[in-house]
């Protein structure tokens, strides 16, 4: 009532839909799917410019649109590392008639809420406007448990060796060390999540940056320094900082000569930006920047294509 149907063809069991907004003539056109036009009655006499049909008048019935609400893309939080353990959810409302009221699935009644789930949770909001029209949307806040160490007092980090960017393994570190590692391109959480890991007998734990650097050196010298395989150039991509709220640097190298493309894609697999598209040489390190200021927050993927080889790394845009 008091609004037009935005898409009559999607209305279930709609027989006919008359707007009575022609303004002239004797036909009430059916805007529904069946075309059942109606005859209003009366006759129009062209000779005399007169009609016995009902007279068209301007209606005083108010028309309005119901609101549309959008919670944006799914988000990821990291349980066990407080700076990244929460997400801000905002109900963006379009159309409708303000003021709006909000009712979230957790009982909150504000436009934006902060949530810090310990398990992956779907949150929904119902927005009601001044005309009592309502709209609902939901969003998934995915949770990665990054706790480790005694009493879960440390944080899992997927660490890239300072000695060789092709060596990555999961480490357990003090929380104050995490920002420093993220700045230099490490990723929070287990390397198993990113599907790129060097298998260790057991996960090492560290109290300081100096301990990590020393372990990197010893691990490289003991396991890879004399190994011919490590000298083989591999296609690799490294992103830092990740997550990012602004500019992220992307370093990469390729195994084969040829055209290389670096693309940013969303979780639906759609290309958002093409960051690089040039001929590259193996053994050379390349860099490109991602400007994330114009992107919606959420999970994206950087895809590198070099000949027939394709690798993909996840990147989180935060605000």
DOLUMKE-554907 format. One record per residue: residue number from 1; residue in one letter; x, y, z of N, C-alpha, C in turn. Coordinates in steps of 0.05 Angstrom, whole numbers, plus 5000, padded with zeros to 4 digits. Example, Ala and Ser with C-alpha at 12.3 -4.5 7.8 and 13.67 -1.06 7.14 Angstrom:
DOLUMKE-554907
(1, a, (5264, 4886, 5156), (5246, 4910, 5156), (5264, 4934, 5156))
(2, s, (5257, 4955, 5142), (5273, 4979, 5143), (5258, 5001, 5157))
This chain:
DOLUMKE-554907
(1, x, (5017, 4976, 5000), (5000, 5000, 5000), (5018, 5025, 5000))
(2, x, (5010, 5045, 4985), (5024, 5071, 4983), (5051, 5069, 4969))
(3, x, (5055, 5048, 4954), (5080, 5046, 4939), (5076, 5030, 4914))
(4, x, (5093, 5035, 4894), (5092, 5019, 4870), (5110, 4995, 4872))
(5, x, (5102, 4974, 4859), (5119, 4949, 4860), (5144, 4954, 4843))
(6, x, (5167, 4950, 4854), (5192, 4955, 4839), (5196, 4935, 4815))
(7, x, (5186, 4911, 4818), (5189, 4891, 4797), (5165, 4872, 4798))
(8, x, (5142, 4880, 4785), (5118, 4863, 4787), (5121, 4834, 4778))
(9, x, (5140, 4830, 4759), (5144, 4802, 4749), (5154, 4783, 4770))
(10, x, (5165, 4794, 4792), (5176, 4777, 4813), (5156, 4772, 4835))
(11, x, (5132, 4785, 4834), (5112, 4781, 4854), (5098, 4754, 4851))
(12, x, (5096, 4739, 4872), (5084, 4713, 4871), (5054, 4715, 4868))
(13, x, (5043, 4700, 4849), (5013, 4698, 4845), (5000, 4725, 4840))
(14, x, (5014, 4743, 4827), (5002, 4769, 4819), (4985, 4765, 4794))
(15, x, (4959, 4770, 4797), (4941, 4767, 4774), (4940, 4792, 4757))
(16, x, (4936, 4815, 4769), (4936, 4840, 4754), (4945, 4862, 4772))
(17, x, (4956, 4883, 4759), (4967, 4906, 4774), (4960, 4932, 4760))
(18, x, (4940, 4946, 4772), (4930, 4970, 4760), (4940, 4994, 4776))
(19, x, (4955, 5012, 4763), (4964, 5036, 4776), (4945, 5059, 4774))
(20, x, (4927, 5059, 4754), (4908, 5081, 4749), (4922, 5108, 4747))
(21, x, (4944, 5108, 4733), (4960, 5133, 4730), (4963, 5142, 4701))
(22, x, (4944, 5133, 4684), (4946, 5140, 4656), (4941, 5171, 4652))
(23, x, (4922, 5182, 4667), (4917, 5210, 4666), (4897, 5218, 4644))
(24, x, (4892, 5200, 4625), (4872, 5206, 4604), (4863, 5180, 4592))
(25, x, (4842, 5181, 4576), (4832, 5157, 4563), (4814, 5141, 4580))
(26, x, (4805, 5118, 4570), (4786, 5101, 4583), (4797, 5073, 4589))
(27, x, (4824, 5070, 4588), (4837, 5044, 4592), (4854, 5045, 4618))
(28, x, (4850, 5026, 4635), (4867, 5022, 4658), (4887, 5000, 4651))
(29, x, (4912, 5007, 4646), (4931, 4987, 4636), (4941, 4969, 4659))
(30, x, (4944, 4944, 4653), (4954, 4924, 4672), (4984, 4924, 4671))
(31, x, (4997, 4932, 4693), (5026, 4932, 4694), (5037, 4906, 4705))
(32, x, (5020, 4886, 4709), (5028, 4860, 4718), (5037, 4842, 4695))
(33, x, (5042, 4817, 4700), (5054, 4799, 4680), (5034, 4789, 4659))
(34, x, (5008, 4793, 4663), (4988, 4780, 4646), (4975, 4798, 4625))
(35, x, (4978, 4825, 4629), (4967, 4843, 4609), (4936, 4845, 4608))
(36, x, (4924, 4843, 4632), (4894, 4844, 4633), (4886, 4874, 4635))
(37, x, (4887, 4888, 4612), (4879, 4916, 4612), (4849, 4918, 4618))
(38, x, (4842, 4939, 4632), (4814, 4943, 4640), (4801, 4967, 4626))
(39, x, (4775, 4964, 4620), (4760, 4985, 4608), (4746, 5001, 4630))
(40, x, (4751, 5028, 4630), (4739, 5044, 4651), (4710, 5051, 4646))
(41, x, (4700, 5047, 4621), (4673, 5053, 4614), (4671, 5081, 4602))
(42, x, (4648, 5086, 4590), (4644, 5112, 4577), (4653, 5112, 4548))
(43, x, (4647, 5134, 4535), (4654, 5137, 4507), (4665, 5165, 4503))
(44, x, (4685, 5167, 4487), (4696, 5193, 4480), (4687, 5201, 4452))
(45, x, (4675, 5224, 4449), (4665, 5234, 4423), (4685, 5254, 4411))
(46, x, (4699, 5245, 4390), (4720, 5262, 4378), (4708, 5287, 4365))
(47, x, (4684, 5283, 4355), (4671, 5306, 4341), (4667, 5330, 4359))
(48, x, (4661, 5323, 4384), (4652, 5345, 4402), (4672, 5349, 4425))
(49, x, (4692, 5331, 4427), (4711, 5334, 4449), (4699, 5329, 4476))
(50, x, (4678, 5312, 4476), (4665, 5306, 4502), (4667, 5276, 4507))
(51, x, (4663, 5269, 4532), (4665, 5241, 4540), (4646, 5235, 4563))
(52, x, (4636, 5211, 4563), (4620, 5202, 4585), (4636, 5185, 4605))
(53, x, (4663, 5183, 4599), (4681, 5168, 4616), (4686, 5182, 4643))
(54, x, (4694, 5168, 4663), (4701, 5181, 4689), (4723, 5202, 4684))
(55, x, (4723, 5223, 4700), (4742, 5245, 4697), (4767, 5238, 4713))
(56, x, (4791, 5242, 4700), (4816, 5237, 4713), (4822, 5261, 4733))
(57, x, (4830, 5254, 4756), (4837, 5274, 4776), (4865, 5267, 4788))
(58, x, (4877, 5287, 4800), (4903, 5283, 4813), (4899, 5271, 4840))
(59, x, (4911, 5248, 4845), (4908, 5235, 4871), (4923, 5248, 4893))
(60, x, (4913, 5247, 4916), (4927, 5257, 4940), (4939, 5234, 4957))
(61, x, (4937, 5210, 4946), (4948, 5187, 4961), (4979, 5188, 4960))
(62, x, (4992, 5188, 4983), (5022, 5189, 4983), (5034, 5163, 4973))
(63, x, (5055, 5166, 4956), (5070, 5143, 4947), (5098, 5145, 4958))
(64, x, (5110, 5122, 4965), (5137, 5123, 4975), (5150, 5096, 4969))
(65, x, (5177, 5096, 4970), (5192, 5071, 4966), (5200, 5060, 4993))
(66, x, (5201, 5034, 4995), (5211, 5021, 5019), (5241, 5022, 5019))
(67, x, (5253, 5020, 5042), (5283, 5022, 5044), (5296, 4997, 5033))
(68, x, (5321, 5000, 5025), (5339, 4978, 5018), (5363, 4980, 5036))
(69, x, (5372, 4958, 5048), (5394, 4959, 5067), (5416, 4940, 5057))
(70, x, (5441, 4949, 5060), (5465, 4934, 5051), (5486, 4934, 5073))
(71, x, (5494, 4910, 5081), (5515, 4907, 5102), (5543, 4903, 5090))
(72, x, (5545, 4903, 5063), (5571, 4900, 5051), (5580, 4871, 5049))
(73, x, (5606, 4868, 5044), (5618, 4841, 5040), (5623, 4828, 5067))
(74, x, (5626, 4801, 5066), (5633, 4786, 5090), (5661, 4796, 5100))
(75, x, (5665, 4793, 5126), (5689, 4803, 5138), (5703, 4780, 5153))
(76, x, (5729, 4784, 5158), (5746, 4765, 5173), (5757, 4779, 5198))
(77, x, (5755, 4765, 5221), (5768, 4775, 5245), (5786, 4753, 5256))
(78, x, (5804, 4761, 5274), (5825, 4743, 5284), (5823, 4741, 5314))
(79, x, (5811, 4719, 5323), (5807, 4714, 5352), (5834, 4708, 5365))
(80, x, (5840, 4724, 5385), (5865, 4721, 5399), (5885, 4743, 5395))
(81, x, (5879, 4761, 5375), (5896, 4784, 5371), (5877, 4809, 5370))
(82, x, (5876, 4823, 5393), (5856, 4843, 5398), (5854, 4865, 5376))
(83, x, (5876, 4875, 5365), (5874, 4896, 5345), (5858, 4888, 5320))
(84, x, (5856, 4862, 5316), (5842, 4852, 5292), (5820, 4831, 5299))
(85, x, (5810, 4833, 5324), (5791, 4813, 5333), (5762, 4822, 5330))
(86, x, (5758, 4847, 5321), (5731, 4857, 5319), (5726, 4869, 5291))
(87, x, (5700, 4871, 5285), (5692, 4882, 5259), (5670, 4903, 5264))
(88, x, (5670, 4924, 5249), (5649, 4944, 5250), (5629, 4938, 5227))
(89, x, (5604, 4934, 5235), (5583, 4929, 5215), (5565, 4954, 5213))
(90, x, (5561, 4964, 5189), (5545, 4988, 5185), (5522, 4982, 5166))
(91, x, (5498, 4990, 5173), (5475, 4986, 5156), (5472, 5010, 5138))
(92, x, (5480, 5008, 5113), (5477, 5029, 5093), (5449, 5027, 5081))
(93, x, (5433, 5048, 5084), (5405, 5048, 5077), (5400, 5066, 5053))
(94, x, (5386, 5056, 5033), (5379, 5071, 5009), (5348, 5072, 5007))
(95, x, (5338, 5094, 4996), (5309, 5097, 4992), (5295, 5097, 5019))
(96, x, (5269, 5092, 5019), (5254, 5093, 5044), (5251, 5122, 5053))
(97, x, (5237, 5125, 5076), (5232, 5151, 5087), (5243, 5152, 5115))
(98, x, (5263, 5169, 5120), (5274, 5171, 5147), (5254, 5185, 5166))
(99, x, (5257, 5182, 5192), (5279, 5168, 5205), (5277, 5138, 5205))
(100, x, (5300, 5124, 5207), (5300, 5095, 5207), (5305, 5084, 5235))
(101, x, (5295, 5061, 5240), (5301, 5046, 5264), (5316, 5021, 5256))
(102, x, (5334, 5012, 5274), (5351, 4989, 5268), (5347, 4968, 5290))
(103, x, (5345, 4943, 5281), (5345, 4920, 5300), (5363, 4898, 5290))
(104, x, (5386, 4894, 5304), (5405, 4874, 5297), (5399, 4848, 5310))
(105, x, (5410, 4827, 5299), (5405, 4800, 5309), (5416, 4796, 5337))
(106, x, (5435, 4813, 5345), (5445, 4811, 5373), (5431, 4830, 5392))
(107, x, (5409, 4843, 5382), (5394, 4861, 5399), (5401, 4890, 5398))
(108, x, (5423, 4897, 5385), (5432, 4925, 5383), (5412, 4941, 5365))
(109, x, (5411, 4968, 5370), (5391, 4984, 5356), (5403, 5009, 5344))
(110, x, (5430, 5008, 5338), (5443, 5031, 5326), (5450, 5025, 5297))
(111, x, (5457, 5046, 5282), (5464, 5043, 5254), (5488, 5026, 5250))
(112, x, (5508, 5029, 5267), (5533, 5013, 5265), (5537, 4998, 5291))
(113, x, (5549, 4974, 5290), (5556, 4959, 5314), (5584, 4948, 5311))
(114, x, (5597, 4944, 5333), (5623, 4930, 5334), (5618, 4902, 5345))
(115, x, (5628, 4882, 5331), (5624, 4854, 5340), (5651, 4841, 5342))
(116, x, (5654, 4824, 5362), (5679, 4810, 5367), (5673, 4780, 5372))
(117, x, (5664, 4766, 5351), (5656, 4738, 5356), (5681, 4720, 5360))
(118, x, (5676, 4698, 5374), (5697, 4678, 5378), (5694, 4655, 5359))
(119, x, (5670, 4653, 5346), (5666, 4633, 5325), (5652, 4648, 5302))
(120, x, (5654, 4637, 5278), (5642, 4650, 5254), (5612, 4653, 5259))
(121, x, (5603, 4677, 5253), (5575, 4684, 5260), (5563, 4701, 5238))
(122, x, (5537, 4695, 5232), (5522, 4711, 5213), (5506, 4732, 5229))
(123, x, (5509, 4757, 5222), (5494, 4779, 5235), (5475, 4790, 5215))
(124, x, (5450, 4797, 5224), (5430, 4809, 5207), (5419, 4834, 5220))
(125, x, (5408, 4851, 5203), (5396, 4876, 5213), (5370, 4880, 5198))
(126, x, (5350, 4889, 5212), (5324, 4897, 5200), (5321, 4927, 5203))
(127, x, (5317, 4941, 5181), (5314, 4970, 5182), (5285, 4976, 5175))
(128, x, (5273, 4993, 5192), (5245, 5001, 5188), (5244, 5032, 5185))
(129, x, (5230, 5041, 5164), (5229, 5070, 5160), (5204, 5082, 5172))
(130, x, (5200, 5108, 5167), (5178, 5123, 5180), (5150, 5113, 5170))
(131, x, (5150, 5100, 5147), (5124, 5089, 5137), (5120, 5060, 5144))
(132, x, (5137, 5050, 5163), (5135, 5022, 5173), (5142, 5002, 5151))
(133, x, (5156, 5010, 5131), (5167, 4991, 5111), (5194, 4980, 5122))
(134, x, (5199, 4955, 5119), (5223, 4942, 5130), (5239, 4928, 5108))
(135, x, (5265, 4927, 5114), (5284, 4912, 5096), (5305, 4899, 5114))
(136, x, (5315, 4876, 5105), (5334, 4860, 5121), (5358, 4852, 5104))
(137, x, (5382, 4852, 5116), (5405, 4841, 5103), (5422, 4827, 5124))
(138, x, (5440, 4810, 5115), (5458, 4796, 5134), (5486, 4795, 5123))
(139, x, (5505, 4789, 5140), (5533, 4788, 5133), (5547, 4768, 5150))
(140, x, (5567, 4753, 5139), (5582, 4734, 5154), (5608, 4747, 5165))
(141, x, (5612, 4744, 5190), (5638, 4752, 5202), (5652, 4726, 5208))
(142, x, (5672, 4720, 5191), (5687, 4695, 5194), (5709, 4699, 5215))
(143, x, (5715, 4678, 5230), (5734, 4679, 5252), (5757, 4660, 5247))
(144, x, (5782, 4670, 5248), (5805, 4653, 5249), (5817, 4654, 5277))
(145, x, (5819, 4631, 5289), (5831, 4629, 5316), (5861, 4629, 5314))
(146, x, (5874, 4651, 5323), (5903, 4654, 5320), (5917, 4651, 5347))
(147, x, (5904, 4640, 5367), (5917, 4636, 5393), (5937, 4613, 5392))
(148, x, (5958, 4616, 5408), (5978, 4594, 5410), (5994, 4599, 5435))
(149, x, (6012, 4580, 5441), (6029, 4583, 5464), (6016, 4575, 5490))
(150, x, (6031, 4577, 5512), (6021, 4570, 5538), (5999, 4589, 5546))
(151, x, (5976, 4578, 5554), (5953, 4594, 5562), (5943, 4612, 5539))
(152, x, (5949, 4604, 5515), (5940, 4619, 5491), (5949, 4649, 5493))
(153, x, (5973, 4654, 5502), (5982, 4681, 5506), (5998, 4692, 5483))
(154, x, (6000, 4676, 5461), (6015, 4685, 5437), (5997, 4683, 5413))
(155, x, (6009, 4691, 5390), (5993, 4694, 5365), (6007, 4679, 5342))
(156, x, (5991, 4665, 5327), (6001, 4651, 5303), (6006, 4671, 5280))
(157, x, (6029, 4668, 5267), (6036, 4685, 5244), (6048, 4668, 5223))
(158, x, (6039, 4672, 5198), (6051, 4659, 5175), (6075, 4677, 5167))
(159, x, (6099, 4667, 5173), (6123, 4683, 5170), (6138, 4677, 5145))
(160, x, (6147, 4697, 5131), (6164, 4695, 5107), (6193, 4699, 5116))
(161, x, (6210, 4680, 5110), (6238, 4682, 5118), (6251, 4707, 5108))
(162, x, (6267, 4720, 5125), (6283, 4743, 5116), (6305, 4735, 5098))
(163, x, (6312, 4709, 5097), (6334, 4700, 5081), (6325, 4691, 5053))
(164, x, (6300, 4682, 5051), (6290, 4673, 5024), (6260, 4676, 5024))
(165, x, (6249, 4692, 5005), (6220, 4696, 5005), (6203, 4672, 4998))
(166, x, (6217, 4651, 4988), (6202, 4626, 4981), (6198, 4608, 5005))
(167, x, (6210, 4615, 5028), (6208, 4599, 5052), (6188, 4612, 5071))
(168, x, (6166, 4598, 5076), (6146, 4608, 5094), (6138, 4586, 5114))
(169, x, (6135, 4593, 5139), (6127, 4574, 5159), (6112, 4588, 5182))
(170, x, (6096, 4573, 5196), (6080, 4584, 5218), (6096, 4586, 5243))
(171, x, (6095, 4610, 5256), (6109, 4614, 5281), (6089, 4624, 5302))
(172, x, (6097, 4622, 5327), (6081, 4631, 5350), (6096, 4652, 5364))
(173, x, (6085, 4677, 5365), (6101, 4699, 5375), (6085, 4716, 5396))
(174, x, (6100, 4732, 5411), (6088, 4751, 5429), (6071, 4771, 5414))
(175, x, (6050, 4780, 5426), (6031, 4798, 5412), (6045, 4824, 5403))
(176, x, (6064, 4834, 5419), (6076, 4860, 5411), (6093, 4857, 5386))
(177, x, (6101, 4833, 5379), (6118, 4828, 5356), (6102, 4828, 5330))
(178, x, (6075, 4823, 5332), (6058, 4819, 5309), (6058, 4843, 5290))
(179, x, (6054, 4868, 5300), (6053, 4891, 5281), (6079, 4894, 5265))
(180, x, (6101, 4888, 5277), (6127, 4890, 5263), (6128, 4870, 5241))
(181, x, (6119, 4845, 5246), (6120, 4824, 5225), (6100, 4830, 5203))
(182, x, (6076, 4840, 5210), (6056, 4847, 5189), (6067, 4870, 5171))
(183, x, (6081, 4888, 5182), (6092, 4911, 5167), (6111, 4900, 5145))
(184, x, (6126, 4879, 5152), (6145, 4869, 5132), (6134, 4846, 5116))
(185, x, (6107, 4843, 5115), (6095, 4826, 5096), (6085, 4799, 5106))
(186, x, (6089, 4793, 5132), (6078, 4768, 5143), (6047, 4770, 5144))
(187, x, (6035, 4747, 5148), (6005, 4746, 5149), (5997, 4733, 5175))
(188, x, (5977, 4745, 5188), (5968, 4734, 5213), (5953, 4708, 5209))
(189, x, (5958, 4689, 5227), (5946, 4662, 5225), (5965, 4641, 5215))
(190, x, (5955, 4617, 5214), (5972, 4595, 5205), (5976, 4596, 5174))
(191, x, (6000, 4587, 5166), (6006, 4586, 5137), (5988, 4566, 5123))
(192, x, (5977, 4547, 5138), (5959, 4527, 5126), (5935, 4541, 5114))
(193, x, (5927, 4563, 5126), (5904, 4579, 5116), (5910, 4590, 5089))
(194, x, (5935, 4599, 5085), (5943, 4611, 5060), (5954, 4591, 5040))
(195, x, (5954, 4566, 5048), (5963, 4544, 5030), (5991, 4548, 5019))
(196, x, (6008, 4558, 5036), (6036, 4563, 5027), (6054, 4560, 5051))
(197, x, (6066, 4536, 5056), (6080, 4532, 5080), (6103, 4513, 5077))
(198, x, (6125, 4518, 5091), (6147, 4499, 5094), (6141, 4482, 5119))
(199, x, (6142, 4456, 5116), (6135, 4438, 5138), (6158, 4437, 5158))
(200, x, (6152, 4443, 5183), (6172, 4441, 5205), (6164, 4417, 5223))
(201, x, (6184, 4406, 5237), (6178, 4385, 5256), (6159, 4394, 5277))
(202, x, (6163, 4418, 5287), (6145, 4430, 5307), (6145, 4460, 5303))
(203, x, (6124, 4473, 5312), (6121, 4502, 5308), (6139, 4516, 5329))
(204, x, (6157, 4534, 5319), (6174, 4549, 5337), (6159, 4572, 5351))
(205, x, (6167, 4578, 5376), (6156, 4600, 5390), (6178, 4621, 5396))
(206, x, (6171, 4646, 5394), (6191, 4668, 5397), (6181, 4689, 5416))
(207, x, (6200, 4701, 5430), (6195, 4723, 5449), (6202, 4750, 5437))
(208, x, (6218, 4750, 5416), (6228, 4776, 5406), (6234, 4774, 5376))
(209, x, (6238, 4797, 5364), (6245, 4798, 5335), (6273, 4786, 5331))
(210, x, (6291, 4791, 5349), (6318, 4781, 5346), (6319, 4751, 5345))
(211, x, (6302, 4738, 5361), (6301, 4709, 5361), (6291, 4699, 5333))
(212, x, (6272, 4713, 5321), (6262, 4705, 5295), (6283, 4707, 5274))
(213, x, (6298, 4729, 5274), (6319, 4733, 5254), (6340, 4712, 5257))
(214, x, (6348, 4705, 5281), (6368, 4685, 5286), (6359, 4657, 5276))
(215, x, (6333, 4651, 5282), (6322, 4625, 5273), (6322, 4624, 5242))
(216, x, (6313, 4646, 5230), (6313, 4647, 5200), (6340, 4640, 5189))
(217, x, (6361, 4652, 5199), (6387, 4648, 5189), (6396, 4619, 5193))
(218, x, (6392, 4609, 5217), (6401, 4581, 5223), (6385, 4561, 5207))
(219, x, (6359, 4565, 5204), (6342, 4547, 5189), (6350, 4546, 5160))
(220, x, (6356, 4569, 5149), (6364, 4571, 5121), (6391, 4557, 5116))
(221, x, (6410, 4563, 5133), (6437, 4552, 5130), (6437, 4522, 5134))
(222, x, (6421, 4512, 5152), (6421, 4483, 5158), (6406, 4467, 5137))
(223, x, (6385, 4479, 5125), (6367, 4463, 5109), (6368, 4470, 5079))
(224, x, (6376, 4494, 5072), (6373, 4502, 5044), (6398, 4514, 5031))
(225, x, (6417, 4522, 5047), (6439, 4537, 5035), (6454, 4521, 5014))
(226, x, (6457, 4494, 5018), (6471, 4478, 4999), (6453, 4462, 4981))
(227, x, (6427, 4467, 4984), (6407, 4452, 4968), (6403, 4466, 4941))
(228, x, (6408, 4451, 4920), (6405, 4463, 4893), (6377, 4472, 4888))
(229, x, (6357, 4460, 4901), (6329, 4467, 4896), (6323, 4496, 4904))
(230, x, (6337, 4506, 4924), (6331, 4532, 4934), (6340, 4553, 4914))
(231, x, (6359, 4546, 4897), (6369, 4565, 4878), (6351, 4567, 4853))
(232, x, (6333, 4547, 4851), (6314, 4548, 4829), (6294, 4571, 4833))
(233, x, (6291, 4588, 4814), (6273, 4610, 4817), (6244, 4601, 4815))
(234, x, (6228, 4610, 4834), (6200, 4602, 4836), (6183, 4627, 4834))
(235, x, (6160, 4624, 4822), (6141, 4646, 4821), (6130, 4650, 4849))
(236, x, (6131, 4675, 4858), (6122, 4681, 4886), (6112, 4709, 4887))
(237, x, (6094, 4714, 4906), (6082, 4740, 4910), (6081, 4746, 4940))
(238, x, (6088, 4770, 4947), (6088, 4778, 4976), (6074, 4805, 4979))
(239, x, (6057, 4807, 4999), (6040, 4830, 5003), (6045, 4842, 5031))
(240, x, (6050, 4868, 5033), (6053, 4880, 5060), (6047, 4910, 5058))
(241, x, (6034, 4921, 5079), (6023, 4906, 5101), (5997, 4891, 5093))
(242, x, (5991, 4870, 5107), (5967, 4854, 5101), (5956, 4843, 5127))
(243, x, (5933, 4852, 5136), (5913, 4870, 5124), (5924, 4899, 5120))
(244, x, (5911, 4914, 5103), (5918, 4941, 5098), (5894, 4959, 5098))
(245, x, (5898, 4984, 5106), (5877, 5004, 5106), (5882, 5025, 5085))
(246, x, (5904, 5023, 5070), (5911, 5044, 5051), (5928, 5034, 5028))
(247, x, (5954, 5037, 5030), (5973, 5029, 5009), (5986, 5003, 5017))
(248, x, (5985, 4983, 4999), (5999, 4958, 5004), (6020, 4954, 4982))
(249, x, (6043, 4945, 4989), (6064, 4939, 4969), (6064, 4910, 4962))
(250, x, (6066, 4904, 4936), (6065, 4877, 4926), (6092, 4871, 4912))
(251, x, (6107, 4853, 4923), (6132, 4844, 4911), (6128, 4817, 4898))
(252, x, (6139, 4813, 4875), (6136, 4787, 4862), (6159, 4781, 4844))
(253, x, (6164, 4755, 4839), (6183, 4746, 4819), (6171, 4722, 4804))
(254, x, (6181, 4717, 4781), (6169, 4696, 4764), (6190, 4675, 4756))
(255, x, (6180, 4652, 4749), (6199, 4630, 4741), (6204, 4629, 4711))
(256, x, (6186, 4641, 4695), (6190, 4639, 4666), (6189, 4667, 4654))
(257, x, (6204, 4670, 4632), (6202, 4696, 4617), (6175, 4697, 4603))
(258, x, (6163, 4720, 4602), (6138, 4723, 4588), (6120, 4744, 4600))
(259, x, (6096, 4746, 4590), (6076, 4765, 4600), (6067, 4757, 4628))
(260, x, (6067, 4777, 4645), (6058, 4772, 4673), (6036, 4793, 4680))
(261, x, (6015, 4782, 4691), (5993, 4800, 4699), (5988, 4796, 4729))
(262, x, (5983, 4819, 4743), (5975, 4818, 4771), (5948, 4832, 4773))
(263, x, (5928, 4818, 4783), (5901, 4828, 4785), (5891, 4826, 4813))
(264, x, (5874, 4845, 4820), (5859, 4844, 4846), (5831, 4835, 4839))
(265, x, (5822, 4813, 4853), (5796, 4803, 4848), (5780, 4801, 4874))
(266, x, (5754, 4803, 4873), (5738, 4802, 4897), (5730, 4773, 4902))
(267, x, (5715, 4768, 4924), (5709, 4741, 4932), (5689, 4728, 4912))
(268, x, (5677, 4744, 4894), (5660, 4732, 4873), (5676, 4724, 4849))
(269, x, (5703, 4729, 4849), (5720, 4723, 4827), (5720, 4744, 4805))
(270, x, (5709, 4768, 4810), (5709, 4789, 4791), (5734, 4806, 4793))
(271, x, (5745, 4814, 4770), (5769, 4831, 4770), (5762, 4859, 4779))
(272, x, (5774, 4869, 4800), (5769, 4896, 4810), (5789, 4915, 4799))
(273, x, (5814, 4907, 4798), (5836, 4924, 4787), (5857, 4907, 4774))
(274, x, (5869, 4917, 4752), (5892, 4904, 4741), (5916, 4922, 4749))
(275, x, (5934, 4910, 4764), (5956, 4925, 4776), (5982, 4924, 4759))
(276, x, (5984, 4903, 4743), (6009, 4899, 4727), (6004, 4882, 4703))
(277, x, (6016, 4889, 4681), (6013, 4873, 4656), (6036, 4880, 4637))
(278, x, (6059, 4866, 4642), (6083, 4871, 4626), (6098, 4845, 4623))
(279, x, (6118, 4846, 4605), (6136, 4823, 4602), (6157, 4824, 4625))
(280, x, (6161, 4801, 4637), (6179, 4799, 4660), (6201, 4777, 4655))
(281, x, (6222, 4779, 4670), (6245, 4761, 4668), (6248, 4746, 4694))
(282, x, (6255, 4720, 4693), (6261, 4706, 4717), (6287, 4716, 4730))
(283, x, (6287, 4716, 4757), (6310, 4725, 4772), (6310, 4755, 4778))
(284, x, (6289, 4768, 4770), (6286, 4797, 4775), (6262, 4801, 4794))
(285, x, (6266, 4818, 4814), (6245, 4824, 4833), (6229, 4848, 4823))
(286, x, (6203, 4846, 4823), (6186, 4868, 4814), (6168, 4877, 4837))
(287, x, (6159, 4902, 4836), (6142, 4913, 4857), (6120, 4930, 4844))
(288, x, (6097, 4930, 4857), (6075, 4947, 4848), (6059, 4954, 4873))
(289, x, (6046, 4977, 4873), (6030, 4985, 4896), (6000, 4982, 4891))
(290, x, (5986, 4975, 4912), (5957, 4974, 4911), (5946, 4997, 4928))
(291, x, (5931, 5015, 4915), (5917, 5036, 4930), (5889, 5026, 4938))
(292, x, (5886, 5021, 4964), (5860, 5010, 4973), (5841, 5030, 4985))
(293, x, (5848, 5056, 4982), (5831, 5076, 4994), (5803, 5077, 4981))
(294, x, (5801, 5069, 4955), (5775, 5070, 4942), (5761, 5044, 4941))
(295, x, (5770, 5024, 4957), (5758, 4998, 4958), (5741, 4994, 4983))
(296, x, (5720, 4978, 4980), (5704, 4971, 5003), (5720, 4952, 5021))
(297, x, (5716, 4954, 5047), (5730, 4935, 5064), (5720, 4907, 5059))
(298, x, (5738, 4887, 5064), (5731, 4860, 5060), (5754, 4843, 5051))
(299, x, (5749, 4819, 5042), (5769, 4800, 5033), (5771, 4802, 5002))
(300, x, (5796, 4804, 4993), (5802, 4804, 4964), (5825, 4784, 4959))
(301, x, (5831, 4779, 4934), (5853, 4762, 4926), (5870, 4775, 4905))
(302, x, (5897, 4773, 4908), (5915, 4781, 4887), (5923, 4757, 4871))
(303, x, (5918, 4758, 4845), (5923, 4736, 4827), (5946, 4743, 4808))
(304, x, (5967, 4727, 4808), (5990, 4731, 4790), (5989, 4709, 4769))
(305, x, (5990, 4718, 4743), (5990, 4699, 4721), (6015, 4703, 4705))
(306, x, (6031, 4681, 4704), (6056, 4682, 4688), (6056, 4657, 4670))
(307, x, (6050, 4661, 4645), (6047, 4638, 4627), (6024, 4620, 4636))
(308, x, (6030, 4595, 4640), (6010, 4576, 4649), (6008, 4574, 4679))
(309, x, (6025, 4589, 4693), (6026, 4587, 4722), (6009, 4609, 4734))
(310, x, (5992, 4602, 4754), (5975, 4621, 4767), (5978, 4617, 4797))
(311, x, (5984, 4638, 4812), (5984, 4637, 4841), (5966, 4659, 4852))
(312, x, (5956, 4654, 4876), (5936, 4673, 4887), (5941, 4676, 4917))
(313, x, (5941, 4701, 4927), (5944, 4706, 4955), (5921, 4724, 4964))
(314, x, (5912, 4719, 4989), (5890, 4734, 5001), (5900, 4760, 5013))
(315, x, (5884, 4781, 5010), (5890, 4807, 5023), (5865, 4818, 5035))
(316, x, (5867, 4829, 5059), (5844, 4840, 5074), (5845, 4870, 5073))
(317, x, (5823, 4883, 5066), (5821, 4912, 5067), (5805, 4919, 5092))
(318, x, (5818, 4935, 5109), (5805, 4943, 5134), (5802, 4973, 5135))
(319, x, (5785, 4982, 5153), (5781, 5011, 5157), (5783, 5017, 5187))
